[in-house]
Every structure is written in C-alpha cells, then in structure tokens.
Amino acid sequence: TIRRESDQLLDEVAAVLNEHPEIVRLEVQGHTDNKGSQPLNAKLSSDRSKSVMEALVKRGVAASRLTSRGYAFEKPIADNSTEEGRQKNRRVQFVVVEKTAPRP
C-alpha cells in the first residue's frame, strides 16, 4: 500500500520523467529490512516496486520506460539492528539505467 504522504513525491517523479524523455529507462527498486524470511522479503520488495511502478504509469509515465525489481534485504542503507535502521531500509529507490543526450 502506498501511503498518502507519498502521492506528492510520486507526482513529482512522474513530472520529471515526463519532462525528460532522455531518461529512457528507470528501474524502480523495492527494498526491505531483514525481518522475516528471504522468500517473504523477496515477494514484499517485488510487490513494493511494482505498486510504485503502477502508480507512475497512472500518472502518465509510459510503462515501457519502467522496470521494477525487488532486492529484499540485499542492499541495506542502514543498520538492521535498530528500528530506525530497519525503517530506512524499507524503501523504494529510482535508478536511471538508460538515458540519451538531452534535446537542445
């Protein structure tokens, strides 16, 4: 479930993508903390990235420009031994994987 407070950020990401066609492909990455099993977190992170990708498509971003991938707890950005760290690891990241030269 995407939280309401994320709507504005998703609107902004969609606007940037729609204004910059030189961003040819964007990977929407889902991440989790290390609580629970690897298979559970793999599904959760995949579902997380897919729901954000679908939200961007609903905002007018061409689906062909987006890919989604769940990384489970493979790439933490914070310490999973604290609640604060686990919260930071439960996230979605956007990575530009292909772009062309911007239009003049």
KELO-807322 format. One record per residue: z, y negated, x negated of N, C-alpha, C in turn. Coordinates in Angstrom, 1 decimal, padded with zeros to 4 digits. Atoms other than C-alpha are relative to their C-alpha. Layout:
    nup nnorth  neast   caup canorth caeast    cup cnorth  ceast
      Z      Y      X      Z       Y      X      Z      Y      X
...
END
This chain:
    nup nnorth  neast   caup canorth caeast    cup cnorth  ceast
  000.0  001.2 -000.8  000.0   000.0  000.0  000.0 -001.2 -000.9
  000.1  001.3  000.7 -001.0  -003.4 -001.3  000.9 -001.0  000.6
 -001.0  001.0 -000.5  001.8  -006.0 -000.9 -000.7 -001.3  000.4
  000.6  001.3 -000.5  001.0  -009.2  001.0  000.0 -001.0 -001.1
  000.0  001.0  001.1  002.0  -011.2 -002.1 -001.1  000.2 -001.0
  001.1 -000.3  000.9 -000.9  -009.6 -003.9 -001.3 -000.6  000.5
  001.2  000.5 -000.6 -003.5  -011.0 -001.5 -000.6 -001.2 -000.7
  000.5  001.1  000.6 -003.9  -014.3 -003.2 -000.6  000.4 -001.4
  000.5 -000.4  001.3 -004.3  -012.7 -006.6 -001.4  000.8  000.2
  001.2 -000.7 -000.3 -006.9  -010.3 -005.2 -001.2 -000.9  000.4
  001.0  001.0 -000.4 -008.7  -013.2 -003.6 -000.6 -000.7 -001.2
  000.4  000.6  001.2 -008.8  -014.9 -007.0 -000.9  000.9 -000.9
  000.7 -000.9  000.8 -010.0  -011.9 -008.8 -001.4  000.2  000.6
  001.3 -000.1 -000.6 -012.8  -011.4 -006.3 -000.9 -001.2 -000.2
  000.7  001.2  000.2 -013.8  -015.0 -006.6 -000.6 -000.1 -001.4
  000.4  000.0  001.4 -014.0  -014.8 -010.4 -001.2  000.9 -000.1
  001.0 -001.0  000.1 -016.1  -011.7 -010.1 -001.3 -000.5  000.7
  001.1  000.5 -000.8 -018.4  -013.2 -007.5 -000.7 -001.2 -000.7
  000.5  001.2  000.7 -018.8  -016.4 -009.6 -000.6  000.4 -001.4
  000.5 -000.4  001.4 -019.6  -014.4 -012.8 -000.7  001.3  000.0
  000.8 -001.3 -000.1 -022.4  -011.9 -012.3 -000.2  000.6 -001.4
  000.1 -000.6  001.3 -022.4  -011.4 -016.1  001.0  001.0 -000.2
 -000.9 -001.1  000.1 -019.4  -009.2 -015.6 -000.6  001.1  000.8
  000.9 -001.1 -000.7 -021.5  -006.1 -014.8  000.9  001.1  000.5
 -000.9 -001.1 -000.5 -018.7  -003.5 -014.6  001.4 -000.3 -000.4
 -001.4  000.2  000.2 -015.0  -003.8 -014.2  000.8  001.3  000.3
 -000.9 -001.2 -000.3 -012.5  -000.9 -014.4  001.3 -000.5  000.5
 -001.3  000.2 -000.7 -009.6  -001.1 -012.0  000.9  001.2 -000.4
 -000.9 -001.0  000.6 -006.8   000.8 -013.8  001.3  000.0  000.8
 -001.3 -000.2 -000.6 -003.8   002.2 -012.0  000.9  000.7 -001.0
 -001.0 -000.5  000.9 -000.6   002.9 -013.9  001.3  000.3  000.8
 -001.3 -000.4 -000.6  002.8   004.4 -013.1  001.1  000.0 -001.0
 -001.1 -000.3  000.9  006.2   004.8 -014.6  000.1  001.5 -000.3
  000.0 -001.4  000.4  007.3   008.1 -016.0  000.9  000.9  000.9
 -000.8 -000.8 -000.9  009.4   009.2 -013.0 -000.9  000.9  000.8
  000.8 -000.9 -000.8  008.1   012.3 -011.3 -000.9  000.8 -001.0
  000.9 -000.9  000.8  005.6   014.9 -012.5 -001.3 -000.7 -000.4
  001.2  000.5  000.4  002.4   014.2 -014.3 -001.1  000.1  001.1
  001.0 -000.1 -001.1  000.2   015.5 -011.4  000.3 -001.0  001.1
 -000.4  000.9 -001.0  002.1   013.4 -008.9 -000.4 -001.5 -000.4
  000.3  001.3  000.5  001.7   010.3 -011.1 -001.5 -000.2 -000.2
  001.5  000.1  000.1 -002.0   011.0 -011.7 -000.6 -000.3  001.3
  000.5  000.3 -001.3 -002.6   011.0 -008.0  000.4 -001.4  000.5
 -000.5  001.3 -000.4 -000.5   007.9 -007.4 -000.7 -001.1 -000.7
  000.7  001.1  000.7 -002.2   005.9 -010.1 -001.4  000.0  000.4
  001.4  000.0 -000.5 -005.6   007.0 -008.9 -000.1 -000.7  001.3
  000.0  000.6 -001.4 -004.8   006.1 -005.3  000.3 -001.5 -000.1
 -000.3  001.5  000.3 -003.4   002.7 -006.6 -001.2 -000.7 -000.4
  001.2  000.6  000.5 -006.6   001.9 -008.4 -001.1  000.0  001.0
  001.0 -000.1 -001.0 -008.8   003.0 -005.6  000.3 -001.0  001.1
 -000.4  000.9 -001.1 -006.9   000.9 -003.0 -000.3 -001.5 -000.4
  000.3  001.3  000.5 -007.3  -002.2 -005.2 -001.5 -000.2 -000.1
  001.5  000.1  000.0 -011.0  -001.5 -005.7 -000.5 -000.2  001.4
  000.5  000.2 -001.4 -011.5  -001.2 -002.0  000.3 -001.4  000.5
 -000.3  001.4 -000.5 -009.7  -004.5 -001.4 -000.9 -001.0 -000.6
  001.0  000.9  000.6 -012.1  -006.2 -003.9 -001.3  000.1  000.7
  001.3 -000.2 -000.7 -015.1  -004.7 -002.1  000.1 -000.7  001.4
 -000.2  000.7 -001.2 -013.7  -006.0  001.2 -000.1 -001.5 -000.1
  000.0  001.4  000.3 -013.6  -009.4 -000.5 -001.4 -000.4 -000.5
  001.4  000.3  000.3 -017.4  -009.2 -001.2 -000.4  000.4 -001.4
  000.5 -000.4  001.3 -017.5  -007.7 -004.7 -000.8  001.3  000.2
  000.9 -001.2 -000.1 -020.3  -005.1 -005.0  000.7  001.2 -000.6
 -000.7 -001.2  000.5 -018.8  -001.6 -005.3 -000.7  000.5 -001.3
  000.7 -000.5  001.2 -021.5  -000.8 -007.9  000.5 -000.7 -001.3
 -000.5  000.7  001.2 -019.7  -003.3 -010.3  001.4  000.5 -000.3
 -001.3 -000.4  000.2 -016.4  -001.5 -010.0  000.2  001.5 -000.2
 -000.4 -001.4  000.1 -014.9   001.8 -011.2  001.5  000.0  000.1
 -001.4 -000.1 -000.1 -011.4   003.0 -010.6  000.5  001.2 -000.8
 -000.6 -001.1  000.7 -009.2   005.2 -012.8  001.5 -000.1 -000.1
 -001.4 -000.1  000.1 -005.7   006.3 -012.7  000.4  000.6 -001.4
 -000.5 -000.4  001.3 -003.8   006.6 -016.0  001.4  000.6  000.0
 -001.4 -000.5 -000.1 -000.5   007.9 -014.7  000.9 -000.8 -000.9
 -001.0  000.7  000.9  002.2   007.1 -017.3 -000.5  000.1 -001.4
  000.6 -000.1  001.4 -000.2   007.4 -020.3  000.1 -001.2 -000.8
  000.1  001.3  000.7 -000.2   003.7 -021.2  001.1 -001.0  000.5
 -001.1  000.9 -000.4  003.2   002.1 -020.6 -000.1 -001.3 -000.8
 -000.1  001.3  000.7  003.6  -001.6 -021.4  001.4 -000.4 -000.2
 -001.4  000.3  000.1  007.4  -001.5 -021.2  000.8  001.3 -000.1
 -000.9 -001.1  000.2  010.3   000.8 -021.8  000.3  000.7  001.3
 -000.3 -000.7 -001.2  010.6   003.5 -019.1  001.4  000.4  000.2
 -001.4 -000.4 -000.1  014.3   004.0 -019.8  000.8 -001.0  000.8
 -000.7  001.0 -000.9  015.2   000.9 -017.7 -000.8 -000.3  001.3
  000.7  000.3 -001.3  014.4  -000.1 -014.1 -001.0 -001.1 -000.2
  000.9  001.1  000.2  012.9  -003.3 -015.3 -001.3  000.4 -000.7
  001.1 -000.5  000.7  010.6  -001.5 -017.7 -000.9  000.9  000.9
  000.8 -000.9 -000.9  009.6   001.1 -015.1 -000.8 -000.9  001.0
  000.7  000.9 -000.9  008.7  -001.8 -012.7 -001.2 -000.6 -000.6
  001.1  000.6  000.7  006.5  -003.4 -015.3 -001.2  001.1 -000.2
  001.0 -001.1  000.2  004.7   000.0 -015.8 -000.7  000.4  001.3
  000.6 -000.2 -001.3  003.9   000.3 -012.1 -000.9 -001.2  000.3
  000.9  001.2 -000.1  000.8  -001.9 -012.1 -001.4  000.4  000.1
  001.4 -000.2  000.0 -002.9  -002.3 -011.8 -000.5 -001.0 -001.0
  000.7  000.9  001.0 -005.0  -003.8 -014.6 -001.5  000.0  000.2
  001.4  000.2 -000.1 -008.5  -005.1 -014.7 -000.6 -000.1 -001.4
  000.6  000.0  001.3 -010.6  -004.3 -017.8 -001.6 -000.1  000.2
  001.5  000.1  000.0 -014.2  -005.6 -018.3 -000.5  001.0 -000.9
  000.5 -001.0  000.9 -016.1  -002.7 -019.6 -001.5 -000.2 -000.3
  001.3  000.4  000.3 -019.6  -004.2 -019.5 -000.3 -001.4  000.5
  000.4  001.4 -000.5 -021.0  -007.7 -019.4 -001.2 -000.4 -000.8
  001.2  000.5  000.6 -024.2  -009.5 -020.2  000.3 -001.5 -000.4
 -000.1  001.4  000.4 -024.8  -013.0 -021.6  000.1 -000.8  001.3
  000.0  000.8 -001.2 -023.8  -015.7 -019.1 -001.3 -000.8  000.2
  001.2  000.8 -000.3 -026.5  -017.6 -017.3  000.2 -001.4 -000.5
 -000.1  001.5  000.4 -027.3  -021.1 -018.7  000.2 -000.9  001.1
END
